[in-house]
Amino acid sequence: MVKQKKLKQFALLILFVVSNTVFGQNTNLSNGVVFDGEPYLSINPTNSQHIVVAWMGWVNLSNQFKIKTKTSFDGGQTWNAATELPHTVSGYTSADPSIDFDHNGNVYVCYIDFTGTEAPVTGGVYICKSTDGGLTWNAPTEVINTNYDGTKWPIDRPWMVIDKSSGSNQGNIYVTSMNLNRDNPSYNPYLSISSDAGATFTTTYIDTSGWLAGSINPLPMCSPTVSASGKFYGAYPSYVLTQSLYPQVFLATSLDAGSNFSYNTVITHQTPTNNGNYSNAKKASLLLCNPSNENHLVYIYLSAELGDLDVLLIESTDAGSNWSTPTRINDDPIGNDRMQDLIWGDFDSDGDLIISWRDRRNGTDGTYQNPTEIWASYRSNTDTEFSSNFQISNQSVAHDTDLEYAGNDFMSIKTQDDILYASWGDTRDGELNIWFQRMATDGSVLSTHQIASEDIPNIFIYPNPTVSKIFVESESLKKVVLYDLSGKQMQSIDNDDNSTTIEINTMSIPSGTYIVEVTTTETTVTKKIMKH
């Protein structure tokens, strides 16, 4: 979801080498100097070695966030330099990327580009297409804008799926979104559809009378998927007392590209989920369709009904008419005062299923503010039970308060040809960066390689934290500017005497977090400092 932006400090690139340990070394994809978040990963259905990752990266204090992408043509061993998608209007900021390939190997990125969350909000959801594998991108086209539904601003958390079937709807692009304005009920999930390769879109509500999302839950996020035969499915939450006394999840199904829908109930939460006790958890649910069986659906969600926030799965083998009882996926002890969140999953082409999440089993209590790892579980298409849990990330990461802001973390996972590809954001080096891992589905690590970093100059800022002054040291210094977190300029110092060091007096400014923008003859870099 659209997030509050909070900056992360710069850290120099750490080189990663192949490891033969259980977890292996994770690869830093973004190497961002301030903040990188919300990664989304996709694999070319015609070439399993072709991977594209999109994420939200901080650019500078004037341009704020842009969507960045990297492409690998050798299964994640090497990556091209990061590419930035353009803003539609100068001064806009971007967020919430999703990415998918069509049946021909063209790749699309969908994202928000807008003024930000302060009213009045303008902008919309846009889509960019690449015909060269993600190396270059066409100009963005509009999917839906903020004026579509009054002041509800229906642009939040766009999720995109593309029909890769051989049916009549082959190539259709589906984008679901929800209201950014949380104070203007009733709330509806939106579906935008393109049948011309993303050139134009039409939009409709997904819910309808008797199957409304309602006015109680302001987050009617719909998780979309498309079957191998071109059937569209979308699962969204509902809480309407005239429909049920309990919160529910509904399934909307369309055989004709959104012209008509049929509806079923996925789950009715008659047992309290107790999710409200976990206010900071990232609780988005996920609907998946088995590519080898169009009637096999799985719905992955979080619930604390067993005592702690667990990863649960229910599934249907009859296109959503009937659903199984829940299966608990994380295998740490039940009721051990540990919470999980940030779920994702994917089917392989032959029906193997992988589920991943952010895990706190090695923490000290049930709070959100605990060290985390990324864990997963696997079920082959010939098995009825999931494997023992295994760890994807190679180290425990201490909690960082930036993760408590809505949307400041996300993860994505894909599996193809029995190989698992995962991308997520964590703050192991004191900044939010994007990490990548390639593994076998039994949890054993395959070879990983260093990702080429952007050219980062040697810039040193010390002491940090500081009390009375800081020093900025670098070759070819031109200017240093100090900002507070709102972007207000506090001090600006030009390097008129061509010194390699600039001193900033911080005695008179309040305690808190500040941003130092350093300009050299080669580049501009932004870093975070703390004033005590």
Secondary structure, 3 states (H helix, E strand, C coil): CCCCCCCCCCCCCCCCCCCCCCCCCCEECCCCCCEEEEEEEEECCCCCCCEEEEEEEEEECCCEEEEEEEEECCCCCCCCCCEECCCCCCCCEEEEEEEEECCCCCEEEEEEEECCCCCCCCEEEEEEEECCCCCCCCCCEEEEECCCCCCCCCCEEEEEEECCCCCCCCCCEEEEEECCCCCCCCECCEEEEECCCCCCCEEEECCCCCCCCECCCCCCCCEEEECCCCCEEEEEEECCCCCCCCCEEEEEEECCCCCCCEEEEEEECCCCCCHHHCCCCCCCCEEEECCCCCCCEEEEEEECCCCCCEEEEEEECCCCCCCCCCEECCCCCCCCCCCCEEEEEEECCCCCEEEEEEECCCCCCCCCCCCEEEEEEEECCCCCCCCCCEECCCCCECCCHHHHCCCCCCEEEEEECCEEEEEEEECCCCCEEEEEEEEECCCCECCCCCCCCCCCCCCEEECCCECCEEEEECCCEEEEEEEECCCCEEEEEECCCCCCEEEEECCCCCCEEEEEEEEECCCEEEEEEEEC
